[in-house]
Amino acid sequence: SSSSSSSSQAGRKDVLRKKLLAEARKIQAQFLQGRRDKMEKLITEKYWKHPIFVEALQLERCCEKLEIDMSQMLLPLANLAREIMDEWKGRLRALAVVRDGDSGKKLLQPCLHWNQLPGWRELLRRLKSILCRKPGHGESTGIRPFLLDLQGVPRNNKDAVDKSIEVYLYPPLKNSNNPYAHLEEFVGDVQVLQKVLNIPGMPVLAEERLSGSKSDKSTMLDLVTKFNEVWDEEMFVAQYKDWYDLVKRQQELNAGTVSEDGEQQPSLSELAEAIRETEIELSIAMASKDQLDMVRKRLEDLRSSKAKRHAVLASIVQDVGMRELDEIIIVSPPEENATAEFPKLSELGLFGDQLTMSGEVLPLG
């Protein structure tokens, strides 16, 4: 009888334990579902419908539409630049035309001066690098690099000795508050290019130095005809100015604005960071136990790797200190949540770029 009563008590405890576990799982599931609903509502109702975020998306759509429209006008010009730089090797020559003066005498009017040729080749080189189907090094499928050129933003020269050399498309203007100054210079250059390429025979191209067939000239004629049909100077200028105003507004949103009632609005970067953190929290709430275990194991591996790196670094510093300074230098471990930022150990040097492209292993010293 005593054994039967003890077995019945154990059975009741087992049933009670199962009920408590089921109730705990139910409460946990309800809690997780509540957090999921809260996070989803926070993203959809607070962040995605925030006026700053909505305006930023509208601005980006308008910028994309304007860039597509400008690309359609720049594409024939980019094709012309590729033809001149690739097939004609960028060989341009100074050009002057004869026109009738007011007194009836023939006058020689320069169209392209010899000291302008380097700037023209740089302009054609940058036009050649945009709207590429298969972009290579320094090339782009879009036109944003060239739009930055028109804003006076320099590009770093790919010089092996000094990569800090800044190359401008047009010389920077001092004491000028006109944000469209470089745009006006570019439009003027396009006018000159269109004029010299429409001269019969295209004397601006150094044909006598070209090692090719006569079919190249027919290709140029077709490209010039297409360019004449598509290029609309006034439309391009208006689209660029609209695009520039939209970009300036995006920069204001990214820096943070003040509402009409004087309340400080969050910046676009702060809003994006809040959305990112909320999405991470939502993904954690929706993850399964196995997925969370994998993430925890990965974090533990990263902590272990960080500790091993610190041990190696501390040992090296201590050895160097004892050998060179006759001092014991103790390297304190970083905080557990601190980001490990390791400095660059060495520069590439004079032949670093060539060795890297050849797949050679560079020394660390």
Salt bridges, closest charged atoms under 4 A:
ASP14 OD1 - ARG17 NH1 3.21
ASP14 OD2 - LYS18 NZ 3.58
GLU45 OE1 - LYS49 NZ 3.57
GLU55 OE2 - ARG249 NE 2.79
GLU60 OE2 - ARG144 NH2 3.14
GLU67 OE2 - ARG144 NE 2.83
ASP69 OD2 - LYS65 NZ 2.84
ASP86 OD1 - LYS128 NZ 2.96
ASP100 OD1 - LYS106 NZ 2.62
GLU122 OE2 - ARG125 NH2 2.56
GLU122 OE2 - ARG126 NE 2.68
ASP149 OD1 - ARG126 NH1 2.81
ASP149 OD2 - ARG155 NH2 2.66
GLU185 OE2 - HIS182 ND1 3.52
GLU207 OE1 - LYS217 NZ 3.11
GLU208 OE1 - ARG93 NH1 2.94
GLU252 OE1 - ARG249 NH1 3.09
GLU273 OE2 - ARG276 NH2 2.63
GLU281 OE2 - ARG35 NH2 1.89
ASP293 OD2 - LYS289 NZ 3.22
ASP293 OD1 - ARG296 NH2 3.76
ASP301 OD2 - LYS297 NZ 3.40
GLU324 OE2 - ARG323 NE 3.26
GLU336 OE2 - ARG303 NE 3.00
GLU347 OE1 - LYS344 NZ 3.96
ASP353 OD1 - LYS163 NZ 3.10
